[in-house]
Amino acid sequence: MKNKKMLAMLLALTMTAAGTPVYAADFSDGNLESVQEAAEPEKILTGDTALEEDSNAQENQESDESGVTSAEETDEFTEEDVASAFTDDTENEVAEAQSSDTESGSEEETGTEGLEYEYDAELDGYRLVKGVNKKEIYIPHKYEGKEVKEIGEKAFAGCDQIESVQVRAYNVTIKTFAFESCSSLRRISFSGGVNVESYAFSNCPKLFDFVAINTNKLVIADDAFDSDSKVIVTHLGILPYREEGYPFFNENGEDELHHTYDQGLDYWYYKKWEGSSGYEGERVADFDNSVSKVRISNITDGIGRKAFYGSDKLEEVWLGRQNYFIETQAFAECTNLKKIIIPETTTVIEENAFKNCPLLTIYTPKGSYAEKFAKSHQIPVQYIDDGINDTKLTLQVAERKKDEVTLKWEASQLYFVDGYEIERKNLRGEYIHCSTIKSNDINTKNIDAGWYSMYYGKNITFRIRAYFIDENGTVIYSQPSNTVKTTFCPVQPKITSLTKKAGKKLTVKWKKSDYAVGYQVWRSVNGKKGVCVKTIKGGDVTSFTDSNLKEGATYIYWIKSYRMDYQNKKLYSRSNDYSKSIVY
């Protein structure tokens, strides 16, 4: 599916051909998203619905008990796709730009407040000589009726709060050290030609998105960026051919782009001629520091240089199962990173990949390259079992209610776990599907007894299995957990009659309660607290005669049924809904 960033570029070309001024910043806010949701396998976890005693319950179960479903993608652009290419922060910017350019007699644009300029007669235009330290910077096409021609040497040097810059000046030169040590700068976009001099973006470790859409002139010095920069230069047109490849990552905006986005991660398919990295394939190129835990796609080959640099919110990372490389400073300065799970397929980890990660522990299979790396770099290491079948599960009953039981479980390790399947034993002693949990972050489940009404008064046995979905969509199960039993309360009997008898007596009759092994008769006199006046052994008994009653008193009766649970303790019906009263 083509990326929305590509769509935006094509729209830009169309609008430019039509005579409508279009700027790079109108399409580049750093959120050029083309989210592809990972498809789940279709209904992989199903129950034994052929069992007679389970058929009605299974037909009515909620979606969380129906198995794992699938998501679909489309290769066609819809009207919503076109509209979404102009959403987010860029929507207002487009409107403002069009408004300012179409106002009668207006040639000036308002840039970020506080920027300082100086006029240069030789340039016949202005040079931006001093920037401001703000999150977002907008540099206009013109200032006081003249074009902005240069961003001067060290104009923004040391502005550590800047995250994005939009330059609408045409054919602008970015002078040496113009953005030196802008440590938070992530993206910069241009509206026309641009000439970037040496060291213009020196020490900008988070810079990723360099976009020049409508340009027929793009000159970038070989040393404009740091040698280990992760910046991707996106433009329309082909840069001059290089025998050894570009010193920065290069992307021709006229081709289909290779970006996908998911949960703050930017994935990019990289070929050697597009940059100076020695590793090809699908990589994580950037992370926006928006979440604390990330799980890398299993089709990812590696982690690009400085991909997670300075992500101080990041605490936990699971690398994909075919990950084979981690490039220079990939996780440097992730000061709160506590846990990274590295598979045994990883055979390349650059020396400074985890520079200044003081809380880090590496989780990896024993004997892996990551284990050797961790030990040689004094990083704590924990071992993980290499397979779902080695996952050990412990199940327990956390809470029992009248019509509900809460199951809770623990897994010995989670790296290969995609979810869980709870099973229960049926009347023939077979374990069948009960519920599917499509996450390894969940470890409790409430089971509603309403689905299993035939089990009232009987012990029900549960167990749980973890499952893992491999790259081919095949479901692999762990060994089952220990089994646990629970007993649901018998149903409270309904009183059918209260009959006065001679000699200050009264007979109470009720309906038999299935699975009950006995009953208690409870009585309240004139609104006082109720007491148990008789305990009856025998589930077939359905009447009791009370005696020594007082004339004119108001009596209220109710019945509790009971049965013995799996620990041979009495388990009573919980409700007092079926009481009857009489005045003797």
VENRAZI-V191832 format. One line per field, one symbol per residue. psi: psi as a letter, one per 20 degrees, with the letter a starting at -180 (. if undefined). A space follows every 50 residues. Layout:
psi = ???
This chain:
psi = pqqhggghgghggghghijpppqhhhjnjilmqmpopppqqpmhoqrmii pgiiggghhjqrhijirpaqqqrqjqprhhgggiijabhhghhgggghgh iippjpiqqoappiqpqqpohhhlaqpohpaqmrgppporgqpliqqohq orpkgjpjnjiphqppojqqlqporpkhkpkniiphqpqqhbqqoorpjh kplmhipgoopnfmqjooppqhkhrqhkqjpooprprprqppgjrqirpp poiirprkqqpplipoppppqhiiajqjprapqohqpjkirhpqoqqijp hrorpkgjpjniiphppoqqijpiqoapkhkqknijohppopriioipoq gkhkplmhjppppqqpjrhhgggghijkpqpqqqpmqhiippppqqohqp agkqqoqqrqqhqihjpiaqppqqpaijjqprpgqpolqjipjqppppih ilhiipjqpppqrqqqqpoahjjpppqrqqarqqqqpqqrqpqpphqopq qqklrpppqrqpppjqirqppqqppkjrpqqoippppoiipjrpoqrlqp piqpppqqppqrrpaijkqpoqqhqkhlqqqqp.
